[in-house]
Amino acid sequence: MSPFDRLESVGLKQQIQTRLKQAILDGALTPGEQLVEGEIARQFGVSRSPVREAIQDLERQGYVVKKPRRGTFVTDLTPQSVVEIYSLRILLEGYAAAIVAANCSPDTLGRMRALVSDMEKAMRNSNLVGFSEADLEFHSLLCHSTRHLHLVSLTQCLRPEMGFHIVLSRYSLSEIENLIRQHSLLLDAIEAGKPAEARRVVQQHIRWGGSLFLQKFFGHDELALAEEDEARIERFWKVLE
């Protein structure tokens, strides 16, 4: 089936969003490629309105970016952009984990453990989308539980890229098992009231995920950066140790 086959008349926006998202994940739409509303509408046999709404949703999810006076493009990842996102997450979520471990309610802990159970269920059913959604919700709950409004705002800005990275990582079963184990270790530290341990666990977890994504998404040539660029990116990681 082509990603641009004609659609049913009901739920057009959701159908278009699903088809475009799958086309991005399958590589039919490549990083940096422009999305032209009129052309997409013509290929789907619909008006521009549901296409525009679908693209707006994809922008909120991090799959596409809108550039002023230029148009909308499939998100174009670079090694530096990936390291920037993960290094910020290490700082922000490490702080969040320490705050939550210092004073975590039983209700919050229970909700977080339920999300880990959701991850395990998704893993058993080979449901990567379900795993990604539970993973995102876990990290969102961690940050919201701090009640630190500016921290929550900053982490929400990174959420679209987080979801995009998780799906593109295409984790293996053993990698998903490791991720779930890391989440459980974090919850153990939070339940034990150990802020320093909680910070360490979540920072190691995010660093591991970032390094894995770099290896999976970029080819050897793309990671063979100019010496100056490589040194700059390495500093982003180094100062977090």
C-alpha positions as CSV (number, residue, x, y, z in Angstrom):
1,M,0.0,0.0,0.0
2,S,1.3,3.4,-0.9
3,P,1.3,6.0,1.9
4,F,-0.7,8.2,-0.4
5,D,-3.6,5.8,-1.3
6,R,-7.0,7.4,-1.2
7,L,-8.7,7.6,2.2
8,E,-12.1,6.9,3.7
9,S,-14.2,10.0,4.3
10,V,-14.4,9.5,8.1
11,G,-11.6,10.7,10.4
12,L,-9.5,12.2,7.6
13,K,-7.2,14.1,9.8
14,Q,-6.2,11.1,11.9
15,Q,-5.8,8.9,8.8
16,I,-3.5,11.5,7.1
17,Q,-1.5,11.9,10.3
18,T,-1.1,8.1,10.6
19,R,-0.1,7.7,6.9
20,L,2.4,10.6,7.0
21,K,3.9,9.4,10.3
22,Q,4.4,5.9,8.9
23,A,5.9,7.3,5.7
24,I,8.5,9.2,7.9
25,L,9.3,6.1,10.0
26,D,9.6,3.9,6.8
27,G,11.8,6.4,5.1
28,A,9.3,7.2,2.3
29,L,9.5,10.8,3.5
30,T,13.2,11.5,4.4
31,P,14.7,13.9,7.0
32,G,14.8,17.4,5.6
33,E,12.1,16.7,3.0
34,Q,9.5,19.4,2.5
35,L,5.8,18.7,3.1
36,V,3.6,20.6,0.6
37,E,0.0,20.8,1.8
38,G,-1.4,21.1,-1.7
39,E,0.5,18.2,-3.1
40,I,-0.3,16.0,-0.2
41,A,-4.0,16.9,-0.5
42,R,-3.9,16.1,-4.2
43,Q,-2.3,12.7,-3.6
44,F,-4.8,11.8,-0.9
45,G,-7.8,13.2,-2.8
46,V,-8.8,15.5,0.0
47,S,-9.0,19.2,0.7
48,R,-6.1,21.1,2.3
49,S,-7.9,21.5,5.7
50,P,-7.4,18.0,7.2
51,V,-3.9,17.9,5.7
52,R,-3.0,21.1,7.5
53,E,-4.5,19.8,10.8
54,A,-2.6,16.5,10.5
55,I,0.7,18.3,9.9
56,Q,0.1,20.6,12.9
57,D,-0.3,17.5,15.0
58,L,2.9,16.0,13.6
59,E,4.7,19.2,14.4
60,R,3.6,19.0,18.1
61,Q,4.9,15.4,18.1
62,G,8.3,16.4,16.8
63,Y,8.0,14.6,13.4
64,V,8.1,17.8,11.4
65,V,9.3,21.3,11.9
66,K,7.9,24.6,10.5
67,K,10.4,27.1,9.2
68,P,9.2,30.7,8.8
69,R,8.7,31.8,5.2
70,R,10.0,28.4,4.0
71,G,7.4,25.8,4.8
72,T,7.2,22.5,6.8
73,F,9.9,19.9,6.7
74,V,10.5,16.4,8.1
75,T,12.6,16.7,11.2
76,D,16.3,16.6,10.2
77,L,18.4,15.1,12.9
78,T,22.1,15.6,13.4
79,P,24.4,14.0,15.9
80,Q,24.8,17.4,17.6
81,S,21.0,18.0,17.9
82,V,20.5,14.5,19.4
83,V,23.3,15.1,22.0
84,E,21.8,18.5,22.8
85,I,18.4,17.0,23.6
86,Y,19.7,14.2,25.7
87,S,22.2,16.3,27.6
88,L,19.4,18.7,28.5
89,R,17.3,15.8,29.6
90,I,20.1,14.5,31.8
91,L,20.3,17.9,33.6
92,L,16.5,18.5,34.0
93,E,15.3,14.9,34.7
94,G,18.2,14.2,37.0
95,Y,17.1,17.2,39.1
96,A,13.5,16.1,38.8
97,A,14.3,12.6,40.1
98,A,16.2,14.0,43.1
99,I,13.2,16.3,44.0
100,V,10.7,13.5,43.7
101,A,12.8,11.0,45.7
102,A,13.0,13.6,48.5
103,N,9.2,13.6,48.9
104,C,7.2,11.1,46.8
105,S,3.6,10.3,47.6
106,P,2.4,6.7,47.5
107,D,-0.1,7.6,44.8
108,T,2.6,9.0,42.5
109,L,4.8,6.0,43.1
110,G,1.9,3.7,42.3
111,R,1.1,5.5,39.1
112,M,4.7,5.3,38.0
113,R,4.9,1.6,38.7
114,A,1.7,1.1,36.7
115,L,3.3,2.8,33.7
116,V,6.3,0.4,34.1
117,S,3.7,-2.5,34.0
118,D,2.3,-0.9,30.8
119,M,5.8,-1.0,29.3
120,E,6.1,-4.6,30.2
121,K,2.8,-5.5,28.7
122,A,3.6,-3.6,25.5
123,M,6.9,-5.4,25.3
124,R,5.2,-8.8,25.6
125,N,2.8,-7.8,22.7
126,S,5.7,-6.4,20.6
127,N,3.9,-3.0,20.7
128,L,6.6,-0.4,20.2
129,V,4.1,2.5,20.0
130,G,2.5,1.4,23.2
131,F,5.9,1.1,24.9
132,S,6.8,4.6,23.6
133,E,3.6,6.1,25.0
134,A,4.1,4.6,28.4
135,D,7.8,5.6,28.5
136,L,6.9,9.2,27.6
137,E,4.1,9.3,30.1
138,F,6.5,7.9,32.8
139,H,9.0,10.7,32.2
140,S,6.3,13.3,32.0
141,L,4.8,12.2,35.4
142,L,8.3,12.2,36.9
143,C,8.7,15.9,36.0
144,H,5.2,17.0,36.8
145,S,5.5,15.3,40.2
146,T,8.2,17.9,41.2
147,R,5.6,20.7,41.0
148,H,8.4,22.8,39.8
149,L,6.6,24.8,37.1
150,H,9.5,26.1,35.2
151,L,11.2,22.6,35.1
152,V,7.9,21.1,33.8
153,S,7.7,23.8,31.1
154,L,11.3,23.2,29.9
155,T,10.8,19.4,29.8
156,Q,7.6,19.7,27.9
157,C,9.5,21.6,25.2
158,L,11.6,18.5,24.7
159,R,8.7,16.0,24.7
160,P,8.1,16.0,20.9
161,E,11.7,15.2,20.2
162,M,11.7,12.5,22.9
163,G,8.7,10.7,21.3
164,F,10.3,10.9,17.9
165,H,13.6,9.5,19.2
166,I,12.0,6.6,21.0
167,V,10.0,5.5,18.0
168,L,13.0,5.9,15.6
169,S,15.2,3.9,18.0
170,R,13.4,0.7,17.1
171,Y,14.5,-1.0,20.2
172,S,15.3,-4.7,20.3
173,L,13.7,-7.0,22.9
174,S,16.8,-7.0,25.1
175,E,17.1,-3.2,24.8
176,I,13.5,-2.8,25.9
177,E,14.1,-5.2,28.8
178,N,17.1,-3.1,29.9
179,L,15.1,0.1,29.7
180,I,12.4,-1.3,31.8
181,R,15.0,-2.5,34.4
182,Q,16.4,1.0,34.5
183,H,12.9,2.5,35.2
184,S,12.4,-0.1,38.0
185,L,15.8,0.9,39.6
186,L,14.8,4.5,39.5
187,L,11.5,3.7,41.3
188,D,13.4,1.7,43.9
189,A,15.6,4.7,44.6
190,I,12.6,7.0,44.8
191,E,10.7,4.7,47.1
192,A,13.8,4.4,49.3
193,G,14.0,8.2,49.6
194,K,17.5,8.4,48.0
195,P,17.7,11.6,45.9
196,A,21.4,11.2,44.9
197,E,20.8,7.6,43.8
198,A,17.6,8.6,41.9
199,R,19.5,11.3,40.1
200,R,22.4,9.0,39.2
201,V,20.1,6.2,37.9
202,V,18.0,8.5,35.6
203,Q,21.1,10.3,34.3
204,Q,22.7,7.0,33.4
205,H,19.4,5.8,31.8
206,I,19.2,8.9,29.6
207,R,22.9,8.8,28.7
208,W,22.5,5.2,27.7
209,G,19.5,5.9,25.6
210,G,21.2,8.8,23.8
211,S,24.3,6.8,23.0
212,L,22.1,4.0,21.7
213,F,20.1,6.3,19.5
214,L,23.3,7.8,18.0
215,Q,24.6,4.3,17.1
216,K,21.2,3.2,15.6
217,F,20.2,6.2,13.7
218,F,23.4,7.5,12.2
219,G,25.8,5.7,9.9
220,H,29.5,5.6,10.5
221,D,30.2,8.4,8.0
222,E,27.7,10.7,9.7
223,L,29.3,10.1,13.1
224,A,32.8,10.8,11.6
225,L,32.5,14.5,12.5
226,A,35.1,17.2,11.9
227,E,37.5,17.4,14.8
228,E,36.1,20.7,16.1
229,D,32.5,19.5,16.0
230,E,33.4,16.2,17.7
231,A,35.2,18.1,20.5
232,R,32.3,20.4,21.0
233,I,29.8,17.5,21.2
234,E,32.0,15.6,23.6
235,R,32.1,18.6,25.9
236,F,28.3,18.4,26.1
237,W,28.5,14.9,27.6
238,K,31.8,15.4,29.6
239,V,30.6,18.2,31.8
240,L,27.7,16.1,33.0
241,E,29.9,13.4,34.5
